[in-house]
């Protein structure tokens, strides 16, 4: 007689027993990955995000920690020269409406300043937008 082969008949570990061991481990891995992973798409900034970044941006401008890009300067010029802002029920003043989540929700007065825009964008990036 030949000795039983590992994993074969008579090895002591049948398919049911293996599934009983592996299934909880797979479920645990799935649960942990779902609990710790943010969705890549569909994250939408909230009024609280806008308010927090609109509050932090003036402080960053005052401290001189914001580094505006050429795009910030161009947007600030456009805001100063046109009506990109709209009234919002979430804010007492006017805010910028944009498809770009790093610009959307910015206070219109602050949007006239390139450094403010840079600080606001940096804040929104830190929040994951």
N, C-alpha and C positions, 0 to 999 in steps of 0.2 A: 504494500500500500504506500501511496505517496503522501507526504505531509500536506496539510491544507495550505493553499496559496494565500498570501495576504489579501484581504478584501474579498476573497472567493468564498465558496461554500465551506462552512465549518470554521471560518476565521473568527467568529464571535461577534462581528459587527454587521448586522443586516441593514437593509435600506431604511426600514422604519426607525431603527435606533439612530441612524445617522441623521435622518430628517428631524428627529426629536431634538438632537443636539444643535444642528445647523440653523433650523428655522428661527429660534429665539435670537440667535446671534445676528442673523440677517435683519430681523425686525428691529433690533437695537441699533444697528448701523443705520438703517433707514430713518428711524426716529431721530437720532442724533444729527444726521445730515440735514433733515428737514428743519429741525429746531435751531440749528446754528447758521443756516444759509439764508441770506436775504434774496428776494427775487431780483433778477437782473432787470427785468422789464416791468413796467407798471407802477413803480414807485412814484408817487405824486407828492410834491411838497404841500404841506398844510398851512393854514393861516398862522399857526404857532411857529412854523419854520420861517415864514416871511417876517413875522414880528421879531423873532429872535435875531435874524440876520440884519434886519433894518435897525435894530437896537445896537448890534455890535459894530456895524460898518462905520458910524461916526466916530466911535472910539478908536478904531484902527486908523482912520484918516487923521485924527488928532495926534495919535502916537507916531504917525509916519510909517506904519508897517505895511501899508498897501502898495503894491507895485502895478500900476495900470499898464495895460498893453495898448498897442495901436488901435485895436478894436474897441477898447474901452473909451479911448479919446474920440474915435469916430462916432460911437453910439451917443456919447455925451453931447457932441456937437449936434447930432440929429435931434436929440431930446430937447435941447435948448432952442432949436429952430422949428420944431413941429409939435404935433399933438399925438405922441405915442402913448400917452397915459390915458387911463380911463378911471371912472369912479368905481369903487368896489364897496359892497356892504360890509366887508371885513375890516376895512380901514377908513378912518375919518377923512383922509386926504385922497389923493389920486395915486394909483399904482401903475407900473408898467405891465402891460399884457404882452407875453412873448411865448413862443413855442419852446424856447430855451429855458429849462427849469432853473438855470443859474442866474437868469435875469428876471424871470416872471415874478411878480409880487414886490419888486423893488419900489420904494417910494419915489415918486416922480421928481421931487425936489432933489433927492440924493442922486438920482440918475443923471442929473446935469453935471455931476462931478465925476471925472474919470477915476479918481482914487476911491471914491465911494463905491463905484461899480466894481472895482477890483476887490475891495474888501467884502462886498456883498457876495460876489462870485466865490471867493475863497471860503466864506462861511457856508454857503450852500454846498460846495464840494466836500467840506468836512462833514456835513450832514448826509452825504451820499448821493447828492443830485448832480 
